[in-house]
């Protein structure tokens, strides 16, 4: 097997396996470390060609490593920071006393004896201490020593004294080197002068003493005054959140906004995680602390702080990048537990959405007066595009027509990445006052939401006809945030983690664990889930799902996302009942969320994991109520919703004209398309039913015009009943020319059927279920569940080695939830002879 050329760097010591280097903020990208959240330990191999590819000693030469074997790897024994040569001037400005070791493409060629791309990198020397250990360097009576405060498992703070020998002097005989991660700053010039240091959080031990005493400790910054391009300067002080000073808490995204932010469709968790890991060593954007030290900050934070600082006086802020030691996983775990306190005990939350764009002024000219009007008028008329310009209070507002520059600008603001950031949900929820800042403009959260609620459909649909769902703005996320905020203040200690997990499904976090940890503070007291960033995300999801099932008895947690058609249940490590909360697959709203379904009657959930050898095989009380007979065909994507509903109609027609003796199959089909509820979760109205029927009938008429053979195909009783229902629409003429794109009822149908399919079940039932279901799947009611569920029997050769698995020990895979017309209100529990039995879900 071909190996990558290995390049030796200058000024590197010998590797000592007994005392391996911990490379701060550098994670392995190799095949043996898929869930690795720990820094590379030992020798680091950095690719000379790829901008961000690093490997540990176990992975760099692994056969499964798909990294290009022709790329030379830089062998780093000590901690090393890299930058391009063109950035050297900036680095010298930040670190005037720093020395540089330069390695060029020619150096690489001379070592590997072959051609390489012309690329240069600069080795700036070792970086400071390992993030897992915090140290204070100072003199103590017994001689030169290092005082270390270490955060151990469980948040225990330990204080250590270690002897050292000063730089440039010989080590005393018998004296041990300090443990790796305790490194004296060696940015020295040849004559020994010390360069400006990166800020050392451990130099203020009061923080660790408060933690050791069980107090909720954090830090705040005093942001120094300045204007324009002035250097950013601050001091950092430790505070006790039980006795906090007056401060404001900043909520923002680490990326710069808007000029160099990634678009929503190019954003990735891995990019953001790499950004976090390398940021604190980045010298190009320094925040100067105590005048002679610095911390590298992100472009997004730089923009925010420049805009927020006062020209003549300091401003007290809480900012995560500066107030949390981002290099210490243990400290992050501890501080996550206090996030709810940080935001709830601030004077207000500043939500920074980014710098102004050329059209931002136009957006504010609409949002500010409209927000003022809607929040001050006791009972304002519900605004829409037709009546906005007729409201006297808005007479002075510039063009309010749908295609105006102002509405397009509002649309652009809602596309800002900050409105999809997972942590923002808790930060906005816990703040008693939230102020949105965009460049020099500001608007209160209350005024913004007063506009979003009545106009959300217009903002998310009408303006987006030329955009994909991934690149369109998401006012629904703002609505989800505000719903979570109101639920918190209304529910308090009765808040449910399931509701928060459901509302924040589409949001993004740089670390997958934070899809859960960012929600811990959304209850008072907080949910008792302990953050652990070193735990694989699959284990975090399993523990969280078990927590919700055990504490909230809500089986709907198991179907927050569904597997795609290529998912192999047999080979996957994920239990079928555990959602991947870090997966942002866009799913329709959960069928059970907010809808008044009672498929299992008033039964109480019974969930356990009784098999010691199979700790993730779940046992539930259940009742098999049906079997899937047929599933609708999947039409080509270009046919859209009308193509899907056409296939749905043909399948529904196969049941005959009458649905189980209670109604026509046509009406049962229409109600199933709506899952029998309107968008506001109330029972679907006859107007919505008849309007959908009218539109479908119009489509049928267009298909059969001039084609007698096709016309004969549609002359069945099902389609005659469909046309009859359509003629009862309040405005038949309008319904027959219905603009499918702009109708809220149709949007409801489109959302519900998005990744679901129509199916028929035994005894003539019609239902809507996950697109991955198949004929032969079982339909079960599960005690405590709101809906029926689709299960697939696990093959007997997997479930039991003797191929004679007793009924009580049959195992199933959970495919998803379902709507079945006529089985949603406890009808199952009223069947004669109905009896709950235990089954196991793998």
C-alpha positions in Angstrom: 0.0 0.0 0.0 1.3 3.4 -1.0 2.1 5.8 1.9 2.1 9.5 2.1 5.4 11.3 2.1 6.3 12.3 5.6 7.9 15.8 6.0 10.0 16.6 9.1 9.5 20.1 10.5 12.3 22.3 11.9 12.8 22.7 15.7 10.8 19.6 16.6 11.9 17.5 19.6 12.0 13.7 19.8 8.7 12.0 20.3 8.4 10.7 23.9 5.7 7.9 24.1 5.7 8.1 27.9 4.8 11.8 27.8 2.9 12.3 24.5 1.9 15.8 23.2 -1.7 16.8 23.3 -2.5 18.9 20.3 -4.9 21.5 21.5 -8.0 22.0 19.3 -6.9 19.5 16.6 -9.1 16.4 16.0 -8.3 13.4 13.8 -10.0 13.1 10.5 -9.1 9.4 10.1 -11.2 6.3 9.8 -10.5 5.0 13.3 -11.8 8.2 15.0 -15.4 8.7 13.6 -16.8 10.1 16.9 -13.6 11.4 18.3 -14.2 14.6 20.2 -10.7 14.5 21.8 -7.6 16.3 20.8 -4.9 14.3 18.9 -2.5 12.8 21.3 1.0 11.9 20.3 2.3 12.7 16.8 0.1 14.8 14.6 0.2 14.4 10.8 -1.0 17.6 9.0 -1.6 17.6 5.2 0.6 20.1 3.4 -1.9 20.3 0.5 -5.4 20.2 2.1 -6.4 23.2 4.2 -7.8 21.3 7.1 -6.8 17.6 7.2 -5.1 16.1 10.3 -4.5 12.5 11.4 -3.3 10.8 14.5 -0.6 8.1 14.5 -3.2 5.3 14.3 -5.1 6.7 11.3 -2.6 8.5 9.0 -1.4 5.3 7.3 -4.6 3.2 7.8 -5.7 1.2 4.7 -9.2 2.6 5.0 -7.9 6.2 5.1 -9.2 7.7 1.8 -7.0 10.8 2.0 -4.9 11.3 -1.2 -1.7 9.3 -0.7 0.3 11.7 -2.9 -0.1 14.5 -0.4 2.9 15.1 1.9 2.1 15.0 5.6 3.9 17.4 8.1 5.0 15.4 11.1 4.3 17.5 14.3 5.8 16.3 17.5 5.1 19.4 19.5 2.1 21.6 19.4 2.4 23.8 16.3 0.2 26.6 14.9 0.2 27.0 11.1 -0.5 30.1 9.0 0.1 31.2 5.4 3.1 33.3 4.7 1.0 36.2 3.4 -0.5 36.5 6.9 3.0 37.0 8.5 2.7 40.8 8.6 -0.6 40.6 10.5 0.9 38.0 12.9 4.0 40.2 13.5 1.7 43.1 14.3 -0.2 41.0 16.9 3.0 39.3 18.1 5.9 41.7 17.4 8.4 39.5 19.2 7.4 36.2 17.6 9.9 34.1 15.6 8.9 32.1 12.5 10.0 28.8 11.0 9.1 28.8 7.3 8.6 25.6 5.3 8.1 26.1 1.5 7.2 23.8 -1.4 10.9 23.5 -2.2 11.6 22.2 1.3 8.9 19.6 0.8 10.3 18.6 -2.6 13.7 18.2 -1.2 12.4 15.8 1.4 10.0 13.8 -0.8 12.0 13.9 -4.0 9.0 14.6 -6.2 6.9 17.6 -7.4 4.3 19.2 -5.1 1.9 22.0 -5.5 3.4 25.5 -4.8 2.1 26.2 -1.4 3.7 27.8 1.6 2.9 27.5 5.3 4.4 29.2 8.4 5.2 27.4 11.6 4.7 30.0 14.3 5.9 27.7 17.1 4.1 25.9 19.9 0.7 26.9 21.2 -0.1 27.2 24.9 -1.5 24.7 27.3 -3.7 21.7 26.5 -7.4 22.7 26.9 -8.0 19.9 29.4 -5.7 21.5 32.0 -5.7 25.1 33.2 -2.6 26.5 34.8 -1.2 29.5 36.5 2.5 30.3 36.2 4.1 32.0 39.1 6.5 31.9 42.0 5.8 30.1 45.3 8.1 29.9 48.3 9.5 26.5 47.5 10.9 27.7 44.2 9.8 28.2 40.6 6.5 26.3 40.1 3.4 25.9 38.0 0.1 26.1 39.9 -2.6 24.1 38.1 -6.3 24.1 38.5 -7.7 21.1 36.7 -11.4 20.4 36.1 -11.8 16.6 36.6 -14.8 14.3 35.9 -17.9 15.4 37.7 -16.7 19.0 37.8 -14.2 18.5 40.7 -11.5 21.2 40.6 -8.0 20.2 41.7 -5.1 22.5 42.5 -1.6 21.2 41.7 1.9 22.7 42.2 4.6 21.4 39.8 8.3 22.4 39.7 9.7 23.9 36.5 13.0 25.1 35.2 13.0 28.6 33.7 13.5 28.9 29.9 17.1 28.9 28.9 18.4 27.2 32.0 19.5 23.6 32.5 17.0 21.3 34.1 18.1 20.3 37.6 19.1 16.7 38.1 16.1 14.6 39.0 13.6 17.3 38.2 10.7 16.1 36.1 9.2 17.9 33.2 5.7 19.2 33.8 3.0 17.1 32.3 2.1 17.8 28.7 -0.5 20.5 28.4 1.4 22.6 30.9 3.7 24.5 28.5 5.6 27.7 29.2 4.9 30.2 26.5 7.9 30.1 24.2 7.2 32.9 21.7 10.7 34.2 22.3 13.0 36.3 20.2 16.6 35.1 19.9 17.6 37.4 22.8 15.0 35.8 25.0 12.4 38.6 25.2 8.9 37.3 25.9 6.2 38.0 23.2 2.6 39.0 24.1 0.9 35.9 25.5 -2.4 34.3 24.6 -4.8 34.9 27.5 -4.5 32.3 30.3 -7.9 31.6 31.9 -6.3 29.8 34.7 -4.5 33.0 35.9 -7.7 34.0 37.8 -8.4 31.1 40.2 -11.5 32.6 41.7 -13.5 31.0 38.9 -12.3 27.5 39.8 -12.7 28.2 43.5 -16.4 29.1 43.0 -16.9 25.9 41.0 -15.2 23.8 43.7 -17.6 25.4 46.2 -20.6 24.4 44.1 -21.4 28.0 43.0 -22.6 28.9 39.5 -19.5 30.7 38.2 -18.9 32.4 34.9 -17.1 35.4 33.5 -18.1 38.7 31.9 -16.0 41.1 29.8 -15.7 44.9 30.2 -15.5 45.9 26.5 -13.3 48.9 26.2 -14.6 52.0 24.3 -13.6 52.4 20.6 -14.8 53.2 17.1 -14.4 51.9 13.6 -11.3 49.8 13.1 -9.8 50.5 16.6 -8.3 47.5 18.3 -10.8 45.5 20.3 -9.8 45.5 24.0 -11.4 44.2 27.1 -10.8 42.9 30.6 -12.3 39.6 31.8 -13.6 39.2 35.4 -15.2 36.3 37.2 -18.7 36.6 38.6 -21.0 34.5 40.8 -24.4 34.1 39.0 -26.1 34.0 42.3 -25.0 37.6 42.8 -24.5 38.9 39.3 -23.6 42.5 38.3 -25.5 44.3 35.6 -24.6 42.9 32.2 -26.0 42.1 28.7 -25.7 38.7 27.2 -24.8 38.4 23.5 -26.5 35.9 21.2 -24.9 35.6 17.7 -23.4 33.2 15.2 -19.6 32.7 15.1 -19.5 33.2 11.3 -19.2 36.7 10.0 -22.5 38.0 8.7 -23.4 38.7 6.1 -20.4 39.2 3.7 -18.5 35.9 4.1 -21.0 33.7 5.8 -21.8 30.3 4.3 -25.1 30.1 2.5 -27.7 27.9 4.2 -27.3 25.2 1.6 -23.5 25.1 2.0 -23.4 25.2 5.8 -22.1 22.0 7.5 -21.6 21.0 11.1 -18.1 19.7 10.4 -17.0 23.1 9.0 -18.4 24.9 12.0 -16.7 22.4 14.4 -13.3 22.9 12.6 -13.9 26.6 12.9 -14.4 26.3 16.7 -11.3 24.1 17.2 -8.9 26.3 15.3 -10.3 29.7 16.3 -8.6 30.2 19.7 -5.2 29.8 18.0 -6.1 32.2 15.2 -3.8 35.3 15.4 -5.5 37.3 12.6 -8.4 38.6 14.7 -7.2 39.2 18.2 -9.2 40.5 21.2 -6.6 42.1 23.4 -7.1 41.3 27.1 -5.5 43.3 29.9 -3.5 45.2 27.2 -0.7 42.6 26.9 -2.5 39.3 26.2 -5.0 38.2 23.5 -7.6 35.7 22.5 -8.3 34.8 18.9 -12.0 35.6 18.0 -14.2 34.8 15.0 -15.1 37.3 12.3 -18.7 37.2 13.4 -17.8 38.2 17.0 -15.5 40.9 15.8 -18.3 42.5 13.7 -20.7 42.3 16.7 -18.3 43.8 19.2 -17.3 46.7 16.9 -20.9 47.6 16.4 -21.9 47.2 20.1 -19.0 49.0 21.9 -19.6 52.5 23.1 -17.3 55.3 21.8 -16.5 56.8 25.2 -17.3 54.2 28.0 -17.0 50.5 28.6 -19.9 48.0 28.2 -20.3 44.8 30.3 -21.2 41.8 28.2 -21.3 38.0 28.4 -19.9 36.5 25.3 -19.4 32.7 25.0 -16.1 32.9 23.0 -14.5 35.0 25.6 -16.3 34.1 28.9 -15.8 30.3 28.4 -12.4 28.6 27.9 -13.3 27.1 24.5 -10.3 24.8 24.7 -11.5 23.1 27.8 -14.1 20.4 27.1 -14.8 20.0 30.8 -15.3 23.7 31.4 -17.7 23.8 28.5 -19.7 20.9 30.0 -19.9 22.8 33.3 -20.8 26.1 31.8 -23.6 24.5 29.6 -25.4 23.7 32.8 -25.4 27.4 33.7 -26.5 28.8 30.4 -30.1 29.3 31.5 -28.8 31.4 34.4 -26.5 33.4 32.2 -29.3 34.6 30.0 -32.1 34.8 32.5 -30.1 36.9 34.9 -28.8 39.4 32.3 -30.4 42.8 31.9 -31.3 41.9 28.3 -30.2 39.6 25.5 -28.7 41.2 22.4 -29.4 39.1 19.3 -26.8 40.1 16.7 -28.0 39.1 13.3 -25.0 40.6 11.4 -23.8 43.7 9.6 -26.1 45.8 7.4 -26.6 44.9 3.8 -27.4 47.6 1.1 -31.2 46.9 1.5 -31.4 46.6 5.3 -32.6 50.1 5.6 -35.6 49.2 3.4 -36.4 46.2 5.7 -36.3 48.3 8.8 -38.6 50.9 7.2 -41.3 48.2 7.0 -40.6 46.2 10.2 -40.3 49.1 12.7 -43.6 51.0 12.0 -45.5 47.8 11.3 -44.2 46.3 14.6 -45.0 49.5 16.5 -48.6 49.4 15.1 -49.3 45.7 15.8 -47.9 45.9 19.4 -49.6 49.1 20.4 -53.1 48.8 18.9 -55.4 46.8 21.3 -57.0 44.7 18.6 -55.4 45.4 15.3 -57.0 43.9 12.1 -55.1 40.9 10.9 -52.7 42.3 8.3 -52.4 40.9 4.8 -50.9 42.2 1.6 -54.2 43.5 0.5 -55.1 45.7 3.5 -51.6 46.9 4.8 -51.6 50.0 2.6 -55.2 50.8 3.8 -54.2 51.1 7.5 -54.0 54.8 8.4 -51.1 54.3 10.8 -49.0 52.8 8.0 -49.8 55.5 5.4 -46.3 56.9 5.6 -44.6 53.6 5.2 -43.0 53.2 1.7 -44.3 50.7 -0.9 -45.9 47.7 0.9 -46.7 45.8 -2.2 -45.7 42.2 -2.4 -42.8 42.7 -4.8 -41.4 45.8 -3.1 -37.7 46.1 -2.2 -38.6 46.3 1.4 -40.3 42.9 1.6 -37.4 41.4 -0.3 -35.1 42.9 2.3 -37.2 41.5 5.1 -36.9 38.2 3.3 -33.1 38.5 3.3 -32.9 39.2 7.0 -34.8 36.1 7.8 -32.2 34.1 5.8 -29.5 35.1 8.2 -27.7 32.1 9.8 -28.4 33.3 13.3 -32.0 32.4 13.0 -31.1 28.8 12.4 -28.6 28.5 15.3 -29.7 26.0 18.0 -28.4 27.8 21.0 -30.3 31.0 20.0 -33.5 29.2 21.1 -32.5 29.0 24.7 -30.9 32.4 24.7 -34.0 34.1 23.3 -36.3 32.0 25.5 -34.5 32.8 28.8 -34.0 36.5 28.2 -36.6 38.7 29.8 -36.0 41.3 27.1 -34.6 40.6 23.7 -33.2 43.3 21.4 -32.4 42.3 17.8 -29.4 44.2 16.4 -28.5 44.5 12.7 -25.6 46.9 12.0 -26.7 50.2 13.4 -30.4 49.2 13.4 -32.3 47.6 16.3 -35.9 46.2 16.8 -37.4 44.4 19.8 -38.2 40.7 19.6 -41.8 41.5 20.4 -42.2 43.9 17.5 -40.4 41.5 15.1 -42.7 38.6 16.1 -45.8 40.8 15.8 -45.0 41.0 12.1 -43.9 37.4 11.6 -47.1 35.8 13.0 -49.7 37.2 10.6 -47.4 37.4 7.6 -45.3 34.2 8.0 -47.0 32.4 5.0 -46.4 35.3 2.7 -42.8 35.6 3.9 -42.0 31.9 3.5 -43.9 31.1 0.3 -44.9 34.1 -1.9 -41.3 35.5 -2.0 -39.7 32.1 -2.5 -41.1 30.7 -5.7 -37.7 31.0 -7.3 -35.9 29.4 -4.3 -35.5 25.9 -3.0 -36.6 25.0 0.5 -33.0 25.0 1.7 -32.2 28.5 0.5 -35.6 30.1 1.4 -36.0 32.0 4.6 -37.5 30.2 7.5 -40.0 32.3 9.4 -41.3 29.0 10.7 -38.1 28.8 12.8 -38.9 32.2 14.3 -42.4 31.0 15.1 -40.9 27.8 16.7 -38.5 30.0 18.8 -41.3 32.2 20.0 -43.6 29.2 20.7 -40.8 27.7 22.9 -40.3 31.1 24.6 -44.0 31.4 25.4 -44.3 27.8 26.5 -41.4 28.3 28.9 -42.9 31.3 30.6 -46.3 29.7 30.6 -45.3 26.1 31.7 -42.3 26.7 33.9 -41.5 23.5 35.7 -44.1 21.6 33.6 -42.2 22.3 30.3 -41.6 19.1 28.3 -38.2 18.3 26.7 -40.1 16.5 23.8 -41.8 19.8 22.8 -38.4 21.6 22.7 -36.8 18.8 20.7 -39.7 18.8 18.3 -39.7 22.6 17.8 -35.9 22.8 17.3 -35.5 19.9 14.8 -34.5 22.2 11.9 -32.0 24.3 13.9 -28.2 23.9 13.5 -25.4 23.5 16.0 -21.7 23.3 15.5 -21.4 20.3 17.8 -24.1 17.6 17.4 -24.4 17.1 21.1 -25.7 20.7 21.4 -28.9 19.7 19.6 -29.7 18.3 23.1 -27.5 20.3 25.5 -28.7 23.6 24.2 -32.2 22.7 25.4 -31.4 21.7 29.0 -32.2 25.2 30.3 -35.7 25.3 28.8 -37.3 24.3 32.0 -37.0 25.7 35.6 -35.4 23.8 37.2 -33.3 22.6 34.2 -33.7 19.1 32.8 -31.4 16.8 34.7 -29.3 15.7 31.7 -25.6 15.9 32.3 -23.5 17.2 29.3 -20.7 15.0 28.2 -19.0 16.1 24.9 -16.6 13.1 24.9 -19.6 10.7 24.7 -20.4 9.4 21.2 -23.5 11.2 19.8 -25.4 7.9 19.4 -25.1 7.3 23.2 -26.3 10.8 23.9 -29.4 10.3 21.7 -30.1 6.9 23.3 -29.9 8.4 26.8 -32.1 11.4 25.9 -34.8 9.2 24.2 -34.9 6.9 27.3 -35.1 10.0 29.5 -38.2 11.3 27.6 -39.8 7.9 27.5 -39.3 7.4 31.2 -40.0 10.8 32.5 -42.5 12.2 30.1 -44.1 9.0 28.9 -44.3 10.4 25.3 -43.7 7.7 22.7 -43.8 10.3 19.9 -40.2 11.0 20.7 -39.3 7.9 18.8 -40.5 9.3 15.5 -38.9 12.7 15.5 -37.1 11.7 12.3 -37.2 8.7 10.0 -34.7 6.7 8.1 -34.5 7.0 4.4 -35.1 4.1 2.0 -31.5 3.1 1.9 -31.3 2.6 5.6 -30.3 -0.9 6.6 -31.8 -1.7 10.0 -29.9 -4.9 10.3 -26.5 -3.3 10.0 -27.1 0.1 11.7 -25.9 0.7 15.2 -28.8 3.0 15.9 -31.8 1.4 17.6 -34.9 1.9 15.3 -36.7 3.7 18.2 -33.9 6.3 18.7 -34.0 9.4 16.6 -30.7 11.1 15.5 -31.4 14.5 17.0 -28.3 15.9 15.1 -29.9 14.9 11.8 -31.6 17.9 10.2 -33.7 15.9 7.7 -36.7 18.1 7.0 -39.8 16.2 8.1 -43.4 17.2 8.2 -44.6 18.2 11.7 -45.1 15.2 13.9 -48.7 13.9 13.4 -49.1 13.7 17.2 -47.7 17.1 18.0 -50.6 19.3 19.1 -53.3 17.2 17.3 -56.1 15.7 19.4 -55.5 12.1 18.5 -56.1 9.2 21.0 -55.4 6.1 19.0 -54.5 4.1 22.1 -57.4 5.6 24.1 -56.5 6.8 27.6 -53.9 4.0 28.1 -50.8 4.6 30.1 -47.4 4.0 28.5 -45.4 1.0 29.7 -41.8 1.1 28.5 -38.8 -0.9 29.7 -35.5 -2.4 28.6 -35.7 -5.9 30.3 -33.0 -7.9 28.5 -29.6 -7.3 30.0 -27.8 -8.6 27.0 -29.8 -6.2 24.8 -29.8 -2.9 26.7 -31.2 -1.0 23.7 -34.0 -3.4 22.9 -37.2 -1.8 24.2 -40.3 -3.5 25.4 -43.7 -1.9 25.1 -47.4 -2.7 25.7 -49.1 -2.9 22.3 -52.0 -4.3 20.2 -51.8 -5.3 16.5 -54.7 -3.6 14.8 -54.0 -4.1 11.1 -51.6 -5.0 8.4 -50.4 -2.9 5.4 -52.0 -4.2 2.2 -50.8 -1.8 -0.5 -48.7 1.5 -0.7 -49.2 4.2 -3.3 -46.6 4.5 -6.1 -43.9 7.1 -5.8 -44.3 9.5 -8.8 -41.4 11.4 -10.4 -40.4 14.5 -8.4 -41.1 16.8 -11.3 -44.9 16.0 -11.1 -45.0 17.6 -7.7 -47.9 17.5 -5.3 -50.5 16.9 -8.1 -48.7 13.8 -9.3 -48.5 12.4 -5.7 -52.2 13.1 -5.1 -53.1 11.4 -8.4 -51.4 8.2 -7.3 -53.1 8.5 -4.0 -56.5 8.8 -5.6 -56.0 5.6 -7.7 -55.0 3.7 -4.6 -58.0 5.0 -2.6 -60.3 4.2 -5.4 -59.4 0.5 -5.0 -61.3 0.4 -1.7 -64.6 0.9 -3.6 -67.1 3.8 -3.3 -68.0 3.3 0.4 -65.5 3.6 3.3 -66.4 1.0 6.0 -70.1 1.9 5.7 -69.8 5.3 7.3 -69.0 7.7 4.5 -67.8 7.8 0.9 -64.2 6.7 0.1 -63.7 10.0 -1.6 -64.5 12.0 1.6 -62.3 9.6 3.6 -59.5 10.2 1.1 -59.8 14.0 1.3 -59.8 13.9 5.1 -56.8 11.6 5.1 -54.8 14.1 3.0 -55.4 16.7 5.7 -55.0 14.0 8.5 -58.4 15.4 9.4 -57.0 18.7 10.8 -56.5 22.2 9.6 -53.2 24.0 9.7 -54.1 25.5 13.2 -54.7 21.8 14.4 -58.5 22.3 14.6 -60.8 19.8 12.8 -60.5 20.2 9.0 -63.3 22.4 7.6 -65.8 21.4 4.9 -64.5 24.4 3.0 -61.0 23.1 2.9 -62.3 19.6 2.0 -64.5 20.9 -0.9 -61.8 23.2 -2.2 -59.3 20.4 -2.5 -61.9 18.3 -4.2 -62.7 21.1 -6.6 -59.1 21.5 -7.6 -58.6 17.8 -8.1 -61.7 17.6 -10.2 -60.4 20.4 -12.3 -57.2 18.5 -12.8 -59.2 15.4 -13.8 -61.3 17.4 -16.3 -58.1 18.7 -18.0 -56.6 15.2 -18.2 -59.7 13.6 -19.8 -60.5 16.5 -22.3 -60.5 15.0 -25.8 -59.5 11.6 -24.6 -62.5 9.3 -24.4 -60.5 6.3 -23.2 -59.1 8.3 -20.3 -62.5 9.8 -19.6 -63.9 6.3 -19.2 -61.2 5.5 -16.7 -62.3 8.4 -14.5 -66.1 7.6 -14.6 -66.0 5.5 -11.5 -68.1 6.3 -8.4 -65.0 7.5 -6.5 -64.3 10.3 -9.0 -68.0 11.1 -9.3 -68.2 11.5 -5.5 -65.1 13.6 -5.6 -66.6 16.0 -8.1 -69.9 16.1 -6.1 -67.9 17.2 -3.0 -66.1 19.8 -5.0 -69.3 21.5 -6.2 -70.2 22.3 -2.6 -67.3 24.7 -2.2 -68.4 28.2 -1.0 -66.9 29.7 -4.1 -66.8 27.0 -6.8 -65.6 29.3 -9.5 -62.6 30.4 -7.3 -61.9 26.9 -6.2 -61.9 25.6 -9.8 -59.2 28.1 -10.6 -57.5 27.7 -7.3 -53.8 28.9 -7.2 -52.4 25.8 -5.5 -49.2 27.5 -4.5 -50.8 30.3 -2.5 -53.5 28.4 -0.7 -52.8 27.8 3.0 -55.0 24.6 2.9 -52.9 23.2 0.1 -49.7 24.1 1.9 -51.0 22.1 4.8 -51.6 19.1 2.5 -48.2 19.5 0.9 -46.4 19.7 4.3 -48.3 16.7 5.7 -47.7 14.5 2.7 -44.1 15.7 2.1 -42.3 12.5 3.1 -45.4 10.3 3.7 -47.4 8.0 1.4 -51.0 6.8 1.2 -51.6 3.1 2.1 -54.5 0.7 2.5 -54.7 -1.8 5.4 -56.6 -4.9 6.2 -60.3 -4.5 6.8 -60.5 -1.7 4.2 -58.7 1.1 6.2 -57.1 4.1 4.4 -54.1 5.8 6.0 -51.0 8.0 5.6 -47.6 6.7 6.8 -43.9 7.0 6.4 -42.6 6.8 2.8 -40.3 3.9 3.8 -43.2 1.6 4.7 -44.0 -1.5 2.6 -46.8 -4.0 2.1 -46.8 -6.6 4.9 -45.7 -4.1 7.6 -47.7 -4.3 10.8 -49.9 -1.6 12.2 -49.8 -1.4 16.0 -51.3 0.7 18.7 -48.8 1.3 21.5 -50.0 2.1 25.0 -49.7 5.8 25.7 -49.3 6.6 22.0 -51.4 9.2 20.2 -51.2 7.6 16.7 -50.9 4.0 15.3 -47.3 3.0 14.5 -45.9 1.1 11.5 -43.6 -1.8 12.6 -41.6 -4.3 10.6 -40.9 -7.7 12.0 -37.2 -8.4 12.5 -36.1 -11.5 10.6 -36.2 -14.5 12.8 -32.6 -15.5 12.0 -31.5 -12.2 13.6 -34.1 -12.1 16.5 -33.5 -15.6 17.6 -30.8 -18.1 16.8 -33.1 -21.1 16.9 -35.6 -19.6 14.5 -38.5 -20.4 16.9 -39.0 -17.0 18.5 -42.1 -17.0 20.9 -44.7 -14.5 20.1 -44.0 -12.6 23.4 -40.3 -12.2 22.3 -40.9 -11.2 18.6 -38.8 -8.1 17.8 -39.7 -5.4 15.4 -38.2 -2.3 13.8 -40.0 1.0 14.2 -40.7 2.5 10.8 -42.8 5.5 11.9 -46.2 6.9 12.9 -49.3 6.8 10.9 -52.7 8.4 10.4 -55.5 5.8 9.8 -59.0 7.2 9.1 -61.4 5.8 11.6 -58.7 4.6 14.1 -57.6 7.9 15.7 -60.0 8.3 18.6 -59.7 5.1 20.7 -61.7 2.9 18.4 -59.0 0.3 18.7 -59.4 0.0 22.5 -63.1 -0.6 22.1 -62.7 -3.7 20.0 -64.2 -6.9 21.4 -61.5 -9.0 22.9 -58.8 -6.3 22.6 -55.9 -7.0 25.0 -52.5 -5.4 25.4 -49.4 -7.6 25.0 -45.7 -7.0 25.2 -43.5 -6.7 22.1 -39.9 -5.7 21.7 -38.6 -3.0 19.4 -34.9 -3.4 18.3 
